[in-house]
Amino acid sequence: MRSEPPRPVSAATLYAVLATGVLSMLLLGDGLALNLLIVAVPAALAAYYAARPTGRRPRAWSLTWAAGGLALLIVPALRDAGWPSFLAVVSAIALGSFALHGPRTWLGVLLSPLGLFDGVVKGLGWGWRGARRQFSSARGAGPTLRALAVTAVLLLVFGALFAGADAAFAGLLGDLMPDASVAEGPWRVLLLIFGMTGALAAAHTAASPVRWDRLVVRPGRPRSRVEWALPLIVLDVLFTAFNAVQLAVLFGGHDAVLDQTGLSHSAYARQGFWQLLLATVLTLVVIVFALRWAPRGGARDRTLVRSVLGVLCALTLVVVASAVRRMDMYVEEYGLTRLRLSVVAVELWLGVIILFIMAAGVWGARWLPRAVAASAAAGVLAFGLLSPDALIAERNVQRHEKTGKFDLDYARQLSADAVPALDELPEPQRSCALADIADGLGAERPPWYAMSLGEARARRVIEDRPPSADPLACGRTRTDPPSTPYGSVP
């Protein structure tokens, strides 16, 4: 599974690794925003320079993974909310591992991120040997690297001393770069090591990737047509009966829901959403095992497999639509939350996977693992760009305008991304909702590279119209009950 040992690290790779470490030291200590993308660029260059001597050339999918990973790092620069930014960073690391390993199979896609951990251990020794060789050289990159090292040490030591000795000089440095105080020295050194280690891991992986695609899972023993098809046909019939009821009841309007179930919209939605979500997941599991044990005798078997599973996939799409519609009904009654928005996004993504499976049944499945991974990354990117906290606040403010209901306690938990939408609330709800967010932002503005666009917009709104509600009045502005019939989970 392992490639040939990597060639000695080049000077260009070492320059890129050093740039990654220095930028990590200077930019990552004050928060995560645009600085993540800035640090990732030289790390990507280190991988590129390390791969060139091996003869590896970037292919279409590798460029797609690399571009997607860098695009995902835009999310922390735009959004103040931590949860979409966390998903974006994790997804960016996964796409980076795909770009370095070039997986094509399911096992390759699933296991490629593990190759980065292998690169961390081996990359340190590989980089140290290369740096010693370059530093000891009297020609080439040796003099330049030695000069850069001495320059960096002098700047760090004397810059920190002068900043601690004179407040005016420290203010000048603060406008250009992070705090240069001696107290932060160990933390900055740790960030330097972290950045260089990550860049070396990426470079080593690019120079000598683990070939996860060479792991082969043997197909399951094919079953007879009756043994394989009968359970699935019965399942198709069950799905058909359920979907017939859904089309007649769920999409028949409020009167149909009351007449046939005796429940309200919200109660009917609460009764079945999680079951339908689980049914969608289990259907994908059934399809995986059905394909593993499917009969493989010839054209008739292939037609049988495509027909039975194609019908099951089509019926599952109706289940997906039913689950999304149920949650929409529930949101109309009780408002939008992070959990409700997230599970709907997951359900929609599962629907996309089912469409991919149907297409693979027609055109072949070689592209399916990479397409599923790409769709997940695209969903995370879209999720971050849409600004979920802002969407939640906007939807709930609109609901307040129509019904007069608003969950103030939940609004206080949102991030700064929600401030422009919450600013549309009437007083005292507006000030009550923004007070906690304003306190969380604090009076001190972070550096430009560590402040997201969402935070910058929120600060402008709060500075223009500071919240001014009486805390006692805020306790009387809640218009929704403390808990919904859905319990405290949503």
N, C-alpha and C positions, 0 to 999 in steps of 0.2 A: 504493500500500500504506500510505502514511502517513496518519494522521488529521490533522485541523486542528491548527495550532500551539496549544500549551496556553495557557490564559488566565494572566494574572499570578498568581504564587503568593500564596495567601491567608495571613493572619496565623495561622490555625489550623494550616495546613500547616507554617509556619515553627516554631511552638511544638513541634509533634510532631517535626520534624527536630532541633531543638535538644535536646529531651528524649532522643531516640535517641543523639545524640552524647555528651551528658553521661553517660548510663547506660553507654554503651560505654566511655568513659574511666574510669569508676569501677569497673565490674564485670568487664570482659573481660580484665584484665591478670593475673588469678590462676588461669586455667584456664577450662574450659568445662563448664557444668552447667546449673543453673536460670537462670543469668544470660543465656543465649542467649534463652530464652523471654521473660524480662523486657525485654530490648532489642528483641525483635521486635514487641512490642505497640505501642509508639509509632510504629515504622516502618510497621506496618499502618494505624494511624490517619492517618499522613501521606498514605498512598496514598488512603485513603477521603476525606479532606478535599480532596485535589487533584482527585479524580474528580467530586465533587459539582457544582462550577460548570459542568462540561461536559454535565451532564444524564445521565451514566451512572449507572445504578442497579444495585446488586448483584443478580444473578440466582441461581437455585438452584445451578447448577454453580459460579459464582464463589464463593458462600459455602461450597460443599463444598470447593473447592480451598483457600480461605483457612483454613477450620477444620482441614482435613487437614494443611496446612503447619505450623500452630501445634501440632497434636497431635504431629507428628513431632519437634518440638523438646523434647518431654518425655523422649525417649529419653536424651539426654545427662544429663538431671537424674536419671535412674534408674540408668543403667548406667555402670560404670567402664571397660568395654572400649571401645577406640577404634574398632574396625572397625564395629560396628553403629551407633555414634554418627556416624561419618563418613557412612555410607550414609543415615542419617536426616537429617543436615544438608543433604546434596546433594539429597535428595528434597524436603526442605522448600523449598529455593530453587526447584526445578523447579515445585512446586505453587504457589508464590507467583507465578511468571511466568505460570502458567495463569490464576490469579485476575486478574492485571492485563490479560492479553491476551484472555481468553475464547476460546481456540481450539476449533474443532469438527472440523477435518479432520486427517488424518495429518501433513501438512506443518505445520499450525498447532501441533500437539502437539510435533513434533520441533524446530521452530525458535523457539518462544516464548522459551525461556531466552536466546536471543541478543539479544532485545529489551532485556534488562536491561543489557547492555554498551552498547547504544545510549543507554539512559537515563543511564548514568554520565557520558558525555561531555556530553550535552545538558543533563542535570539540573544540573550545576555552574553553567553560565552562567545557566540559568533561575533557580536559587536565589539566585545572587549579585545578579542584577538585582532580584529581588523583595525581598531583604534590604535593599539600598540604598534602595529606594523606601520600605520600611516604616520604616527607621531615620531617614530624612530627614523623615518625616511628623511634624508637630507634633500630630496627633490620631490617634485610633484606637490601633493597636498600637505606634506608634513609641515613645512614652515607656516603655511596659512592656518592650519589647525592649531599649532602652538601659539601663534599670535592671537587667534580668536580666544583661546583659553585664557591666556594671560590678560587680555583686554577685559574679558568678562569678569574675572576675579577682581581686577582693579576697580572696575566700575561698581561692582556690588559692594565691595568693602568700603571704599571711600565715599560712594554715593550714600550708603546707609549712615556712615558717620557724619557727613555734612548735613544730611536731612535731620538727624537727631540733634545737631548742634544749633541749627538755625531754622526757625519756623517759616520764614519767608522762602528760604530755599526748599524746605519740605513742601510748601504749598505749590511752588513751581514744579517740582517733581510730581506732585499729586495730580496736577492737570495733565501731565503727559503719560504717566504710568502709575501702577499701584503703589500703595504705601511701602516706602523703602526703610521702615524702621528696623532696628536690630532685633526687636522682639519677634518679628515675623520671619526672621531668617530661617529657622528650622522648617517652618511650614512651606516656605518658598523652595527650599532645597528638596523637600519631599515631592512637591509638584514637579520640579525639574526631573527628578528620578522617574516619577510616574509617566511623564510625557515621553521621555526617552525610551523607557521600557516598552510602552505601548507601540511606539513607532518601530522599534527593533523587532517586536513580535510580528507586526504587519510585514515588515521587510523580509524577515526570515521565512514567513509563510509564503510570501510571493516568490521567493527564490527556491523554496523546497516545500511545496504544499503536500499535505497528506491526501492521497487519492482515495477518498471515501467511496467513490463510485465503483471501485473494484470489489467492494463487499457485495456479495450476491445472496439474495434470499431465494431459496428454491420455491417454485410454485407448489401449491397444495395438490393433493391427489384429486383428480377430477371425479365428480360424482355422476351418476346416471341422470338422464333427463328428468325422470319422475322424481327422484330423490332430491334433485336440486330445484326444480321448478315448482313443485307443489306448494311448499311453504311460502314461496315468494308470490305465487299467484293468489293464494289466500290472503296474503298481506295486501296485495293490490286491491282485492275486493273490499277489505276492511277500510283502506284509505279512501276508496271510492265512496263508500257509504258515509264515512265521516265528512268528506268534502261536500257531498250533496247536502247534508244538514247545514254545513257552514255557509254554503252559497244561499240557502233558503232562509237561514236565521240571522247569521252575522251581518250579511250585507242587505238584509231586508228592511232595515230601519229600526228605530226605537220601539215602534209598536209591535213589530214581529218578535223582538227580544222579550218584551213584557208578556205577550200573549202565549208564546211557546215555552218560556222558561220561568216566568214569574219573577225575573230578576231585573235590576236596573242595568244600564250600560256598564257602569263601573264594576258592579258585582259580577256581571257576566265576564268582563275582561279579566278581573282578578282570579276568577275561577279556573281559567285555562291557559294563561300565557306561558307559565313556566313549564307546564306539561307539554305544550306544543314546541317550545324551545328544546326540551329534552328529546321529544320525538324526532325532531330534525337531526339532532346529533346522533341518535341511535340509528336513524336511517342511513346516515353516512357509514356508520360502523357495519351495518348489515350489507351495504354495497361492497365494502372492502372485502369482507369474508366471502360474499357471494362470488366476486370475481376470482378470488383465490381458489375456490372449489368448483368453479364453473366447468361444465363439460366442454371438451376441446376436440371433438371428433371430426369436425369438418364444417362446411358452410351452414348446414342446418343448425348445428349447435351454436354457431356464432349468431345466426338470426334469432334463435330462441333467447340467447343471453341479452342481445340488444333490445329485443321487444319487451321482455319481462322487466329488465332494469330500467329501460326507457320510460315505460309506463309508471314505474315506481317513482322515478325522478320527477316526472311531470306532476304526479299527484302530490309529491312533497312540496313542490313550488306553491301549490294551493295552501298547504299547511303553513308555509312561511308567510304567505300573504295574510292568512287568518291570524297568525300570531302578531304580526305588525299592526293589523287593524285593531286587535284587542288592546294592545298597548296604547294606540292612539285614542281609543275610547277612554281608557283610564286616565291618560294625560289631560284630556278635556275636562275631566271631573276633578282631578287632584293636582294638576300642574306637572311640570317637567322637572326631573332630577337627574343627577349624574348617572345613577344606576339605571334608570329607565332609558335614558339616551344610549348608554353603553350596550345594554342587552339588545336593543333594537338594531344597533349597528352590527353586533355579532350575528343576529338572525339574518340580516340582509347579506352579510358576507357568506354565511352558510348557503344562502340561496344562490349566490354567485358561483360557489363551488359546485353546486348541483348542476348549474348550467354548463360549467366546464366539463363535468363528467358526461353530460349528454353529448356535448360536442366531441369529446374524446371517443365516444362510441361510434361516431361517424368518421372522424378523420384520424383516429389513432391517438395514443396516449403518451407518446414520447415527450411532448411539450408540457404535459399536465403538471408534474411537480414544480417546474419553474413558474408556470402560470399561477398556480395556487400561491406560491411564495410571493410573487409579484403583486397579486391582488391583495394579499394581507398588508404588504408594505404600502400600496396605494391607498388602502383604507385607512391606515394609521396616519398617512400624510394628509389625506382629505379631512380626517377627524380633527387633526391639529389646526389646519388652515381654516376650518369652519369656526373655530373658537367655541368649544362646547359650553364653557361657562357663560359666554356672551349670549349664545343661543338659548340656554336655559333661562337666563334673566329676561331676555327679550320676550320669550314665549310666556313667561309667568307675568310679566308686566302687561302684556296684551290680555291675558286672562283676567287680571285685576281690573282693567278698563271695562271688560264685558260683564263680569260677575261681582266685582267688588271684593273678591277673595284674594289673599296674598299671604304666603308663608314667610313671614319676616325672619324667623329664626334660621330657616334654611338659606335665605338670601345673604345673611351675614357670614355664612360659611364659604361663599363663592370667592373667587380670586379677583384680582384687579381687572381682569378681562371683562367682568360683568358691569363695571362702573358706568360706562356710557349708557347702557340700557337701564340700569337702576336710576340713573339721573333723571329719567322721564317720569318717575313716580311723583305723586303729589306729596307735599309735606303733611305730617311729619314722617311718613313712611320713607321718603327719600333719605333724610338725614339719619334715621334709625338704621337703614340698610347700609349706608356708606360709612357710618362711624367706625365700625369694627374694621372694615377694609382699610380705611385711612390710618387707623392705629397700626395695622399690620405693615403698611408701607413705611411708616416712620418718617421723621423729618429729614434725615440725611439721604441724599440722592446717591445711588450707586454709580460707578463709572459708566461711561457710554457703552462699553463692550459687555457689561454685566447687567444691563437694564433692557428688558424686553419692550417691544413696541406697546404691548398691552399695559404695562406698568407706566410707561411714559404718557400714554393717553389718559390713564386714570389720574395721574398726578396733575395733569392740566385741568381736568374736570374739578378735582377736589380743591385745587388752588384758586380756581375761578369762583367756585361756590362751596365754601367749606361747610360740612355738616354742622348743624346747630340745634338739633332737637334735644329736648329735656329727656334724660334717661327714664324718668317716671312716665313720661308720655309714650316712650318707646315700648314700655311694658303693656300698654293698652291698645297697641295698634295691630296686634295679630288678629287676622280674620279667619284663619283656618284652625280646625281642632288640632291639639298637640300630636295626635296620631291618627292615621288614616285606616280604613278597613284593611288595607294591605299590610298593616303592621308597621313597625319602624324600619323595615328593611329598605323600601324605596327611597 
